[in-house]
Amino acid sequence: MLANHCEITINEHAYIKILPDTQYNLEVWKQPTTTKQSQRIGRMDYKYHRDAFAGFIYRLFPQIDMIQIHNLQKQINPFFELEI
């Protein structure tokens, strides 16, 4: 496991993994209810494409609202020295 990463919870079955030093520095992982192995369901270069984050997350989780997306970005931005 990489020492320089963070995980941010989306819901009880999914989380965001922040990997600031990689090309695709934001990954979305889902914990299936039937197995113990997580599965990556999406990834993006957040540092340069953060404007597309809301659409990216909404496509993966249509039940999420804009306030939840905004709160996720408030947690993510400090890892990239960004403000929201």
Order of alpha helices (4+ residues) and beta strands (2+ residues): beta-beta-beta-beta-alpha-alpha-alpha
